[in-house]
Amino acid sequence: MSQAQQRAPVRYIVFTWVPDERLEEWNAWHNDVHIPEVLATGLMRSARKYRVHETSFAGEWQPQYATVYELDSLDDVQAYVNGPGQTLREDYHRHYGAVGRIARMVLVEERQF
């Protein structure tokens, strides 16, 4: 990866699914606790949460939500993943790991049109 790509804007996307009977509880926790804690790390510039309307997501489950975090660089992604992200992922799994599904994707901006 080039040095320019290493410093390019990044989107860190987290796809999630939880059972319908836990969805209201999960949304309250996710919106009021988890996302604010992620943003408080200072590594994320912003977060946007989307309800998945349609998908061709491959696999055994289909995401209900995609949370898109904006970061300045891959270095910031690594700082998050190797730092505060570990504790926040453990907290997420403690609350919903037994019942939910999660997948992550990191997108590096290659070109803006």
C-alpha positions, 0 to 999 in steps of 0.5 A, a space after each residue: 500500500 502506498 504512503 498516500 493510501 496509508 494517509 487517505 480517508 477511511 470508512 470503518 463499517 460495522 454490519 450488525 444483526 440481533 434478534 428482533 426481540 432484542 432489537 429495541 434494547 440493542 438500539 438503545 445501548 448502541 445509540 446511547 452507550 456504544 457509539 458515544 464511547 467509540 467517538 470518545 476515543 478521539 480516533 473517529 471523526 464521525 459516525 452514521 448509522 444506517 438501517 439496511 433496506 436491501 442487501 445481497 450480503 453473502 453468508 448465513 445472516 443479513 445485516 439489519 444495520 451498518 454503522 459507518 465511522 469516518 477516520 483520517 487514515 489507516 494509521 488511525 484504524 490501527 490505533 483504534 483496533 489495537 487500542 481502545 477498540 479492543 475493550 469496546 469489542 469485548 464490551 460489545 461481545 459481552 452484551 450481544 456476542 451470544 445472540 448477535 452477528 457482526 462483520 467489519 469492513 475497512 474502506 480506503 478512499 482511492 479516488 474522489 470524483 
